[in-house]
Amino acid sequence: SGANVLTFGAGSRLTVL
C-alpha cells in the first residue's frame, strides 16, 4: 500500500503542474 501512496502523491504533483 506504501507504493500506492507514493504513486498518488506523484500524480497529484503532476496535476498541479
PASE-498291 format. One record per residue (C-alpha): residue in three letters; y, z, x negated. Coordinates in steps of 0.05 Angstrom, whole numbers, plus 5000, padded with zeros to 4 digits. Last residue first. Layout:
<titis>
ALAYZX ...
</titis>
This chain:
<titis>
LEU542847464961 VAL541448005013 THR535147635035 LEU532647624964 ARG533848374959 SER529848495022 GLY524148054998 ALA523748454933 GLY523649114971 PHE518148865018 THR513948644958 LEU514749324925 VAL512649684989 ASN506749224998 ALA504449364926 GLY504550114940 SER500050005000 
</titis>
